[in-house]
Amino acid sequence: MIHHGQGLEDWPATIDTDSEPGGEDCKFLNVIDCIRDSITSVTSIGEEPDMSVFLLIEEIQCCMSIISSAERVYKKHGFLFLAQEGIHYLIDHILFQSFIWELLPEHKVKSTIADSRVLTTLLFAIRQTFYTEQRAVLHGQALYHEFEKKRSDPEHRLIRNVHRLEKGLSMKNRRPVFAEGYIEETVTDAIETHSTTENPNKQLWWALDVLDEYFETVEETEVIRKAAIRFNEFKSSIEYESGNRIPQLRKSLENDSVSYKEFRKLAEQRTSTRWFQQKPVPRELVDKAVETAVESPSACNRQPFEFRIYDDEDIIEEITKLPVGVSGYEDNIPCIAVIVGKQRAYFHNRDRHVIYIDASLAAMSFQFGLETLGLASCCINWPVIPQRERKMSKLLSLDDDEQVIMLMAIGYPDPEGMIPYSEKKNLDSVRSYNKV
Ligand SMILES: Cc1cc2nc3c(=O)[nH]c(=O)nc-3n(C[C@H](O)[C@H](O)[C@H](O)COP(=O)(O)O)c2cc1C
Protein backbone atom coordinates (compact mmCIF):
# COMPACT_ATOMS: atom_id res chain seq x y z
CA MET A 1 0.00 0.00 0.00
CA ILE A 2 1.24 3.47 -0.83
CA HIS A 3 1.20 6.01 1.93
CA HIS A 4 -1.07 8.89 1.21
CA GLY A 5 0.47 12.28 1.14
CA GLN A 6 3.64 10.61 0.01
CA GLY A 7 3.11 11.62 -3.57
CA LEU A 8 5.38 13.65 -5.76
CA GLU A 9 7.24 15.65 -3.13
CA ASP A 10 8.54 12.38 -1.70
CA TRP A 11 9.08 10.63 -4.98
CA PRO A 12 12.76 9.87 -5.20
CA ALA A 13 14.43 12.81 -3.60
CA THR A 14 16.95 13.05 -6.38
CA ILE A 15 14.32 13.70 -8.99
CA ASP A 16 13.10 17.10 -10.09
CA THR A 17 9.48 17.65 -9.24
CA ASP A 18 9.09 20.96 -10.98
CA SER A 19 5.67 20.23 -12.28
CA GLU A 20 3.12 19.39 -9.67
CA PRO A 21 0.30 16.88 -10.08
CA GLY A 22 -2.54 18.47 -11.87
CA GLY A 23 -0.17 20.34 -14.16
CA GLU A 24 -0.57 20.23 -17.89
CA ASP A 25 1.34 17.03 -18.28
CA CYS A 26 -0.80 15.24 -15.77
CA LYS A 27 -4.09 14.59 -17.49
CA PHE A 28 -4.66 11.33 -15.59
CA LEU A 29 -4.84 13.17 -12.35
CA ASN A 30 -7.35 15.64 -13.66
CA VAL A 31 -9.56 12.76 -14.77
CA ILE A 32 -9.29 11.12 -11.35
CA ASP A 33 -10.12 14.43 -9.68
CA CYS A 34 -13.20 14.71 -11.88
CA ILE A 35 -14.33 11.19 -10.89
CA ARG A 36 -13.85 12.04 -7.25
CA ASP A 37 -15.78 15.30 -7.60
CA SER A 38 -18.63 13.48 -9.37
CA ILE A 39 -18.88 10.89 -6.60
CA THR A 40 -18.83 13.64 -4.00
CA SER A 41 -21.61 15.57 -5.73
CA VAL A 42 -23.74 12.41 -6.17
CA THR A 43 -23.32 11.29 -2.58
CA SER A 44 -23.81 14.78 -1.19
CA ILE A 45 -27.42 14.64 -2.44
CA GLY A 46 -28.21 12.38 0.48
CA GLU A 47 -26.61 8.95 0.31
CA GLU A 48 -23.88 7.85 2.72
CA PRO A 49 -20.61 7.89 0.73
CA ASP A 50 -18.88 4.55 0.32
CA MET A 51 -15.44 5.16 1.89
CA SER A 52 -13.88 2.23 0.08
CA VAL A 53 -14.53 4.00 -3.22
CA PHE A 54 -12.73 7.10 -1.93
CA LEU A 55 -9.83 5.03 -0.69
CA LEU A 56 -9.60 3.28 -4.02
CA ILE A 57 -9.61 6.63 -5.79
CA GLU A 58 -6.85 7.90 -3.52
CA GLU A 59 -4.81 4.80 -4.34
CA ILE A 60 -5.35 5.27 -8.05
CA GLN A 61 -4.50 8.94 -7.72
CA CYS A 62 -1.24 8.12 -5.95
CA CYS A 63 -0.30 5.52 -8.56
CA MET A 64 -1.10 7.94 -11.35
CA SER A 65 1.00 10.68 -9.80
CA ILE A 66 3.91 8.25 -9.57
CA ILE A 67 3.43 7.12 -13.17
CA SER A 68 3.28 10.69 -14.36
CA SER A 69 6.39 11.58 -12.36
CA ALA A 70 8.14 8.58 -13.85
CA GLU A 71 7.13 9.72 -17.32
CA ARG A 72 8.62 13.17 -16.71
CA VAL A 73 11.83 11.68 -15.32
CA TYR A 74 12.10 9.29 -18.27
CA LYS A 75 11.69 12.14 -20.74
CA LYS A 76 14.19 14.33 -18.94
CA HIS A 77 16.88 11.87 -17.80
CA GLY A 78 16.36 8.62 -19.75
CA PHE A 79 15.62 5.04 -18.82
CA LEU A 80 18.75 4.20 -16.79
CA PHE A 81 18.26 7.11 -14.44
CA LEU A 82 14.59 6.27 -14.08
CA ALA A 83 15.40 2.63 -13.27
CA GLN A 84 17.98 3.63 -10.69
CA GLU A 85 15.66 6.11 -9.02
CA GLY A 86 12.77 3.65 -9.25
CA ILE A 87 14.75 1.02 -7.33
CA HIS A 88 15.76 3.64 -4.81
CA TYR A 89 12.12 4.69 -4.38
CA LEU A 90 10.86 1.11 -4.13
CA ILE A 91 13.35 0.25 -1.43
CA ASP A 92 13.14 3.49 0.49
CA HIS A 93 9.47 4.27 0.42
CA ILE A 94 7.61 1.10 -0.39
CA LEU A 95 9.79 -1.54 1.26
CA PHE A 96 10.86 0.36 4.34
CA GLN A 97 8.03 2.76 5.00
CA SER A 98 5.13 0.59 3.91
CA PHE A 99 6.32 -2.85 5.04
CA ILE A 100 9.41 -3.04 7.18
CA TRP A 101 8.52 -0.20 9.54
CA GLU A 102 4.93 -1.49 9.72
CA LEU A 103 6.03 -5.00 10.70
CA LEU A 104 9.15 -4.43 12.76
CA PRO A 105 9.98 -1.78 15.33
CA GLU A 106 12.04 0.89 13.55
CA HIS A 107 14.46 1.44 16.43
CA LYS A 108 15.34 -2.28 16.58
CA VAL A 109 15.87 -2.63 12.85
CA LYS A 110 18.00 0.51 12.76
CA SER A 111 20.18 -0.52 15.70
CA THR A 112 20.63 -4.01 14.18
CA ILE A 113 21.74 -2.46 10.89
CA ALA A 114 23.98 0.00 12.75
CA ASP A 115 25.71 -2.91 14.50
CA SER A 116 26.76 -4.37 11.16
CA ARG A 117 29.35 -2.58 9.06
CA VAL A 118 28.19 -4.36 5.89
CA LEU A 119 24.50 -3.61 6.41
CA THR A 120 25.19 0.01 7.33
CA THR A 121 27.33 0.52 4.23
CA LEU A 122 24.74 -1.24 2.08
CA LEU A 123 21.84 0.76 3.44
CA PHE A 124 23.42 4.13 2.86
CA ALA A 125 24.81 3.07 -0.50
CA ILE A 126 21.35 2.00 -1.68
CA ARG A 127 19.68 5.09 -0.29
CA GLN A 128 22.55 7.29 -1.57
CA THR A 129 22.23 9.24 1.65
CA PHE A 130 25.67 10.79 1.58
CA TYR A 131 26.13 10.93 -2.16
CA THR A 132 26.10 14.73 -2.46
CA GLU A 133 28.74 15.13 0.21
CA GLN A 134 30.87 12.28 -1.15
CA ARG A 135 30.76 13.85 -4.59
CA ALA A 136 31.75 17.28 -3.28
CA VAL A 137 34.59 15.77 -1.20
CA LEU A 138 36.00 13.95 -4.23
CA HIS A 139 35.68 17.00 -6.45
CA GLY A 140 37.41 19.02 -3.73
CA GLN A 141 40.32 16.59 -3.56
CA ALA A 142 40.56 16.55 -7.33
CA LEU A 143 40.67 20.35 -7.43
CA TYR A 144 43.26 20.47 -4.66
CA HIS A 145 45.55 18.12 -6.59
CA GLU A 146 44.85 19.81 -9.90
CA PHE A 147 45.84 23.21 -8.51
CA GLU A 148 48.86 21.68 -6.84
CA LYS A 149 50.00 20.12 -10.11
CA LYS A 150 49.43 23.24 -12.16
CA ARG A 151 50.63 25.42 -9.30
CA SER A 152 48.02 27.83 -10.51
CA ASP A 153 46.21 28.28 -7.22
CA PRO A 154 48.41 27.36 -4.29
CA GLU A 155 46.25 29.37 -1.91
CA HIS A 156 45.20 26.70 0.54
CA ARG A 157 48.47 24.82 0.61
CA LEU A 158 50.42 28.03 1.10
CA ILE A 159 48.15 29.12 3.94
CA ARG A 160 48.43 25.72 5.58
CA ASN A 161 52.20 25.55 5.31
CA VAL A 162 52.72 29.11 6.51
CA HIS A 163 50.52 28.31 9.45
CA ARG A 164 52.65 25.25 10.19
CA LEU A 165 55.73 27.49 10.13
CA GLU A 166 54.25 30.08 12.48
CA LYS A 167 53.08 27.32 14.80
CA GLY A 168 56.59 25.88 14.80
CA LEU A 169 58.05 29.32 15.50
CA SER A 170 55.74 29.83 18.47
CA MET A 171 56.58 26.53 20.20
CA LYS A 172 58.02 26.84 23.69
CA ASN A 173 60.65 24.18 23.09
CA ARG A 174 61.24 25.07 19.50
CA ARG A 175 63.30 22.60 17.54
CA PRO A 176 66.38 24.20 15.95
CA VAL A 177 65.45 22.64 12.59
CA PHE A 178 61.90 22.05 11.43
CA ALA A 179 59.77 22.20 8.28
CA GLU A 180 62.57 20.84 6.11
CA GLY A 181 60.08 18.58 4.36
CA TYR A 182 57.93 21.39 2.98
CA ILE A 183 60.01 24.57 3.07
CA GLU A 184 61.03 24.40 -0.57
CA GLU A 185 57.45 23.87 -1.69
CA THR A 186 56.31 26.78 0.50
CA VAL A 187 58.86 29.17 -0.98
CA THR A 188 57.83 28.07 -4.48
CA ASP A 189 54.15 28.58 -3.63
CA ALA A 190 54.84 32.04 -2.25
CA ILE A 191 56.78 33.03 -5.37
CA GLU A 192 54.14 31.60 -7.71
CA THR A 193 51.32 33.22 -5.80
CA HIS A 194 53.04 36.57 -5.98
CA SER A 195 53.61 36.24 -9.69
CA THR A 196 50.04 35.16 -10.47
CA THR A 197 48.25 37.62 -8.20
CA GLU A 198 47.65 41.09 -9.55
CA ASN A 199 47.12 42.68 -6.16
CA PRO A 200 48.92 40.58 -3.60
CA ASN A 201 46.67 40.22 -0.58
CA LYS A 202 47.51 40.53 3.09
CA GLN A 203 47.78 36.75 3.46
CA LEU A 204 50.64 36.74 0.98
CA TRP A 205 52.44 39.47 2.95
CA TRP A 206 51.85 37.39 6.06
CA ALA A 207 53.41 34.41 4.27
CA LEU A 208 56.49 36.48 3.38
CA ASP A 209 56.84 37.83 6.93
CA VAL A 210 56.65 34.32 8.39
CA LEU A 211 59.10 32.91 5.85
CA ASP A 212 61.49 35.75 6.61
CA GLU A 213 61.26 35.07 10.32
CA TYR A 214 61.67 31.34 9.73
CA PHE A 215 64.92 31.75 7.82
CA GLU A 216 66.19 34.15 10.48
CA THR A 217 65.42 31.66 13.23
CA VAL A 218 66.15 28.09 12.14
CA GLU A 219 69.52 26.46 11.92
CA GLU A 220 70.76 26.05 8.41
CA THR A 221 70.77 22.69 6.67
CA GLU A 222 71.43 22.12 2.99
CA VAL A 223 67.71 22.14 2.16
CA ILE A 224 67.03 25.23 4.26
CA ARG A 225 70.04 27.08 2.88
CA LYS A 226 68.89 26.54 -0.73
CA ALA A 227 65.34 27.60 0.09
CA ALA A 228 66.63 30.69 1.93
CA ILE A 229 68.74 31.75 -1.07
CA ARG A 230 65.71 31.47 -3.37
CA PHE A 231 63.51 33.30 -0.93
CA ASN A 232 65.96 36.15 -0.36
CA GLU A 233 66.52 36.60 -4.10
CA PHE A 234 62.78 36.74 -4.63
CA LYS A 235 62.29 39.13 -1.72
CA SER A 236 64.83 41.56 -3.04
CA SER A 237 63.21 41.49 -6.49
CA ILE A 238 59.83 42.71 -5.26
CA GLU A 239 58.50 45.64 -3.29
CA TYR A 240 58.20 44.16 0.12
CA GLU A 241 58.19 45.72 3.54
CA SER A 242 57.85 43.55 6.59
CA GLY A 243 54.55 44.00 8.40
CA ASN A 244 55.68 41.99 11.40
CA ARG A 245 52.90 39.47 10.95
CA ILE A 246 54.82 36.93 12.95
CA PRO A 247 54.28 35.11 16.26
CA GLN A 248 54.01 37.53 19.15
CA LEU A 249 53.60 37.32 22.88
CA ARG A 250 50.05 36.85 24.05
CA LYS A 251 50.42 39.73 26.49
CA SER A 252 50.82 42.09 23.57
CA LEU A 253 47.12 41.67 22.83
CA GLU A 254 44.57 43.77 24.60
CA ASN A 255 42.62 41.23 26.57
CA ASP A 256 40.32 43.43 28.54
CA SER A 257 38.68 45.29 25.68
CA VAL A 258 35.37 43.43 25.88
CA SER A 259 34.01 42.57 29.29
CA TYR A 260 32.14 39.37 29.99
CA LYS A 261 29.12 41.50 30.86
CA GLU A 262 29.15 43.23 27.49
CA PHE A 263 29.70 40.01 25.62
CA ARG A 264 26.94 38.23 27.50
CA LYS A 265 24.64 41.13 26.68
CA LEU A 266 25.46 40.78 23.00
CA ALA A 267 24.93 37.01 23.15
CA GLU A 268 21.52 37.52 24.71
CA GLN A 269 20.56 40.27 22.30
CA ARG A 270 21.31 38.08 19.31
CA THR A 271 18.09 36.25 18.74
CA SER A 272 16.83 34.72 15.54
CA THR A 273 14.92 37.56 13.97
CA ARG A 274 12.55 36.85 11.12
CA TRP A 275 10.79 40.19 10.68
CA PHE A 276 12.76 42.98 9.11
CA GLN A 277 12.22 46.59 8.16
CA GLN A 278 11.73 46.86 4.43
CA LYS A 279 14.80 48.95 3.75
CA PRO A 280 18.12 48.13 2.14
CA VAL A 281 20.93 46.70 4.20
CA PRO A 282 24.08 48.79 3.66
CA ARG A 283 26.76 46.67 2.08
CA GLU A 284 29.49 48.34 4.12
CA LEU A 285 27.84 47.03 7.30
CA VAL A 286 27.60 43.51 5.93
CA ASP A 287 31.26 43.75 4.90
CA LYS A 288 32.23 44.82 8.40
CA ALA A 289 30.41 41.81 9.82
CA VAL A 290 32.14 39.51 7.34
CA GLU A 291 35.45 40.97 8.49
CA THR A 292 34.65 39.84 12.02
CA ALA A 293 33.59 36.45 10.66
CA VAL A 294 36.99 35.84 9.08
CA GLU A 295 38.65 36.46 12.44
CA SER A 296 37.14 33.12 13.54
CA PRO A 297 39.31 30.07 13.98
CA SER A 298 39.53 27.68 11.04
CA ALA A 299 41.57 24.51 10.55
CA CYS A 300 45.12 25.59 9.65
CA ASN A 301 43.68 29.07 9.06
CA ARG A 302 42.37 28.00 5.68
CA GLN A 303 38.96 29.72 5.89
CA PRO A 304 37.39 27.36 3.36
CA PHE A 305 34.18 29.30 2.89
CA GLU A 306 32.57 32.18 1.12
CA PHE A 307 29.83 34.47 2.32
CA ARG A 308 27.73 34.98 -0.76
CA ILE A 309 25.54 37.97 -0.07
CA TYR A 310 22.39 38.67 -2.07
CA ASP A 311 20.48 41.93 -1.83
CA ASP A 312 18.77 41.71 -5.21
CA GLU A 313 15.06 41.12 -4.73
CA ASP A 314 14.67 38.74 -7.67
CA ILE A 315 17.60 36.54 -6.69
CA ILE A 316 16.43 36.49 -3.06
CA GLU A 317 13.04 35.33 -4.26
CA GLU A 318 14.65 32.45 -6.16
CA ILE A 319 16.95 31.52 -3.28
CA THR A 320 14.23 31.49 -0.64
CA LYS A 321 12.21 28.96 -2.67
CA LEU A 322 14.84 26.34 -1.93
CA PRO A 323 15.33 25.87 1.81
CA VAL A 324 12.51 24.36 3.84
CA GLY A 325 12.53 26.59 6.91
CA VAL A 326 11.60 30.03 5.54
CA SER A 327 7.95 29.53 4.83
CA GLY A 328 5.89 32.36 6.23
CA TYR A 329 8.59 34.98 6.20
CA GLU A 330 10.37 34.47 2.89
CA ASP A 331 8.86 37.64 1.37
CA ASN A 332 10.23 39.73 4.20
CA ILE A 333 13.96 39.19 3.79
CA PRO A 334 15.86 42.23 2.43
CA CYS A 335 19.24 40.53 2.32
CA ILE A 336 20.33 36.92 2.45
CA ALA A 337 23.72 35.27 2.90
CA VAL A 338 24.41 31.85 1.48
CA ILE A 339 27.39 30.47 3.33
CA VAL A 340 29.27 28.11 1.04
CA GLY A 341 32.00 25.68 2.08
CA LYS A 342 34.84 24.68 -0.26
CA GLN A 343 36.04 21.10 -0.07
CA ARG A 344 39.06 21.96 -2.22
CA ALA A 345 40.78 23.30 0.89
CA TYR A 346 41.28 19.76 2.21
CA PHE A 347 42.80 16.70 0.68
CA HIS A 348 42.12 14.03 3.31
CA ASN A 349 38.79 12.24 3.70
CA ARG A 350 39.24 12.65 7.42
CA ASP A 351 38.81 16.41 7.03
CA ARG A 352 35.53 16.20 5.19
CA HIS A 353 33.57 17.83 8.00
CA VAL A 354 35.94 20.70 8.54
CA ILE A 355 34.14 23.00 6.11
CA TYR A 356 30.98 22.75 8.21
CA ILE A 357 32.86 23.53 11.39
CA ASP A 358 34.93 26.38 9.97
CA ALA A 359 31.97 27.99 8.23
CA SER A 360 29.70 27.64 11.26
CA LEU A 361 32.23 29.22 13.60
CA ALA A 362 32.52 32.11 11.16
CA ALA A 363 28.72 32.31 10.87
CA MET A 364 28.41 32.85 14.59
CA SER A 365 30.89 35.73 14.57
CA PHE A 366 29.12 37.11 11.53
CA GLN A 367 25.85 37.18 13.46
CA PHE A 368 27.47 38.89 16.43
CA GLY A 369 29.10 41.39 14.10
CA LEU A 370 25.76 42.19 12.45
CA GLU A 371 24.13 42.61 15.83
CA THR A 372 26.70 45.18 16.95
CA LEU A 373 25.96 47.14 13.77
CA GLY A 374 22.22 47.32 14.40
CA LEU A 375 21.36 44.47 12.07
CA ALA A 376 19.56 41.26 12.97
CA SER A 377 19.73 37.81 11.43
CA CYS A 378 18.33 34.32 11.36
CA CYS A 379 20.12 31.14 10.33
CA ILE A 380 18.21 29.12 7.76
CA ASN A 381 18.81 25.42 7.55
CA TRP A 382 20.10 24.02 4.29
CA PRO A 383 18.61 20.54 4.03
CA VAL A 384 20.36 17.78 2.13
CA ILE A 385 17.77 17.26 -0.58
CA PRO A 386 19.59 16.44 -3.81
CA GLN A 387 17.14 18.11 -6.17
CA ARG A 388 17.31 21.35 -4.17
CA GLU A 389 21.08 21.13 -4.00
CA ARG A 390 21.17 20.85 -7.76
CA LYS A 391 18.86 23.83 -8.14
CA MET A 392 20.89 25.97 -5.72
CA SER A 393 24.10 24.93 -7.39
CA LYS A 394 22.72 25.98 -10.76
CA LEU A 395 21.21 29.20 -9.46
CA LEU A 396 24.43 30.36 -7.79
CA SER A 397 26.81 28.69 -10.28
CA LEU A 398 28.53 26.77 -7.53
CA ASP A 399 31.62 24.73 -8.31
CA ASP A 400 31.39 20.97 -7.91
CA ASP A 401 33.22 20.97 -4.58
CA GLU A 402 31.18 23.80 -3.10
CA GLN A 403 28.54 22.91 -0.56
CA VAL A 404 25.94 25.17 0.96
CA ILE A 405 26.44 25.16 4.72
CA MET A 406 23.52 27.34 5.72
CA LEU A 407 21.68 30.47 4.73
CA MET A 408 21.17 33.58 6.80
CA ALA A 409 18.44 36.16 6.60
CA ILE A 410 19.74 39.66 7.35
CA GLY A 411 18.07 43.01 7.87
CA TYR A 412 17.23 45.84 10.19
CA PRO A 413 14.93 44.26 12.76
CA ASP A 414 11.30 45.29 12.69
CA PRO A 415 10.78 46.53 16.26
CA GLU A 416 7.12 45.54 16.06
CA GLY A 417 7.91 42.02 14.82
CA MET A 418 7.71 39.15 17.31
CA ILE A 419 10.67 36.97 18.19
CA PRO A 420 10.37 33.56 19.84
CA TYR A 421 11.67 33.27 23.40
CA SER A 422 13.65 30.05 22.78
CA GLU A 423 14.67 29.24 26.34
CA LYS A 424 18.10 27.65 26.55
CA LYS A 425 19.16 24.47 28.34
CA ASN A 426 20.37 24.48 31.91
CA LEU A 427 24.12 24.76 32.35
CA ASP A 428 24.22 21.29 33.92
CA SER A 429 22.72 19.62 30.90
CA VAL A 430 25.24 21.02 28.41
CA ARG A 431 28.41 21.06 30.49
CA SER A 432 30.39 18.39 32.25
CA TYR A 433 33.87 18.22 33.73
CA ASN A 434 36.12 15.18 33.55
CA LYS A 435 33.25 12.98 32.38
CA VAL A 436 34.49 9.49 31.46
C1 LIG B 1 21.82 25.42 11.75
C2 LIG B 1 20.58 26.21 12.05
C3 LIG B 1 19.50 26.08 11.22
C4 LIG B 1 18.36 26.84 11.42
N1 LIG B 1 17.34 26.78 10.53
C5 LIG B 1 16.30 27.61 10.64
C6 LIG B 1 15.31 27.64 9.61
O1 LIG B 1 15.41 26.94 8.62
N2 LIG B 1 14.30 28.50 9.75
C7 LIG B 1 14.19 29.34 10.85
O2 LIG B 1 13.24 30.10 10.88
N3 LIG B 1 15.10 29.31 11.83
C8 LIG B 1 16.16 28.48 11.75
N4 LIG B 1 17.14 28.47 12.72
C9 LIG B 1 17.02 29.33 13.89
C10 LIG B 1 16.69 28.51 15.11
O3 LIG B 1 15.36 28.13 15.08
C11 LIG B 1 17.03 29.33 16.36
O4 LIG B 1 18.41 29.59 16.35
C12 LIG B 1 16.68 28.59 17.63
O5 LIG B 1 15.31 28.40 17.76
C13 LIG B 1 17.20 29.34 18.85
O6 LIG B 1 16.70 30.64 18.89
P1 LIG B 1 17.65 31.89 18.96
O7 LIG B 1 18.50 31.88 17.73
O8 LIG B 1 16.74 33.08 18.97
O9 LIG B 1 18.48 31.76 20.18
C14 LIG B 1 18.28 27.71 12.55
C15 LIG B 1 19.38 27.79 13.41
C16 LIG B 1 20.52 27.07 13.15
C17 LIG B 1 21.71 27.24 14.04
The ligand as a Tripos MOL2 file, in Angstrom:
@<TRIPOS>MOLECULE
LIG
   31    33     1     0     0
SMALL
NO_CHARGES

@<TRIPOS>ATOM
      1 C1         21.8250   25.4180   11.7490 C.3       1 LIG1
      2 C2         20.5800   26.2050   12.0460 C.ar      1 LIG1
      3 C3         19.5030   26.0790   11.2150 C.ar      1 LIG1
      4 C4         18.3600   26.8410   11.4230 C.ar      1 LIG1
      5 N1         17.3370   26.7750   10.5270 N.ar      1 LIG1
      6 C5         16.2980   27.6060   10.6410 C.ar      1 LIG1
      7 C6         15.3120   27.6440    9.6080 C.ar      1 LIG1
      8 O1         15.4090   26.9400    8.6200 O.2       1 LIG1
      9 N2         14.3010   28.5020    9.7500 N.ar      1 LIG1
     10 C7         14.1860   29.3350   10.8480 C.ar      1 LIG1
     11 O2         13.2350   30.1030   10.8850 O.2       1 LIG1
     12 N3         15.1010   29.3050   11.8340 N.ar      1 LIG1
     13 C8         16.1580   28.4830   11.7550 C.ar      1 LIG1
     14 N4         17.1440   28.4720   12.7220 N.ar      1 LIG1
     15 C9         17.0160   29.3340   13.8890 C.3       1 LIG1
     16 C10        16.6930   28.5130   15.1070 C.3       1 LIG1
     17 O3         15.3590   28.1340   15.0800 O.3       1 LIG1
     18 C11        17.0320   29.3350   16.3550 C.3       1 LIG1
     19 O4         18.4140   29.5920   16.3530 O.3       1 LIG1
     20 C12        16.6810   28.5860   17.6310 C.3       1 LIG1
     21 O5         15.3140   28.4050   17.7610 O.3       1 LIG1
     22 C13        17.1990   29.3390   18.8500 C.3       1 LIG1
     23 O6         16.6980   30.6370   18.8850 O.3       1 LIG1
     24 P1         17.6500   31.8940   18.9600 P.3       1 LIG1
     25 O7         18.4990   31.8760   17.7260 O.co2     1 LIG1
     26 O8         16.7430   33.0790   18.9740 O.co2     1 LIG1
     27 O9         18.4820   31.7640   20.1800 O.co2     1 LIG1
     28 C14        18.2800   27.7060   12.5460 C.ar      1 LIG1
     29 C15        19.3760   27.7910   13.4090 C.ar      1 LIG1
     30 C16        20.5150   27.0710   13.1500 C.ar      1 LIG1
     31 C17        21.7110   27.2350   14.0430 C.3       1 LIG1
@<TRIPOS>BOND
     1     1     2 1
     2     2     3 ar
     3     2    30 ar
     4     3     4 ar
     5     4     5 ar
     6     4    28 ar
     7     5     6 ar
     8     6     7 ar
     9     6    13 1
    10     7     8 2
    11     7     9 ar
    12     9    10 ar
    13    10    11 2
    14    10    12 ar
    15    12    13 ar
    16    13    14 ar
    17    14    15 1
    18    14    28 ar
    19    15    16 1
    20    16    17 1
    21    16    18 1
    22    18    19 1
    23    18    20 1
    24    20    21 1
    25    20    22 1
    26    22    23 1
    27    23    24 1
    28    24    25 2
    29    24    26 1
    30    24    27 1
    31    28    29 ar
    32    29    30 ar
    33    30    31 1
@<TRIPOS>SUBSTRUCTURE
     1 LIG1         1 GROUP 0 **** ****
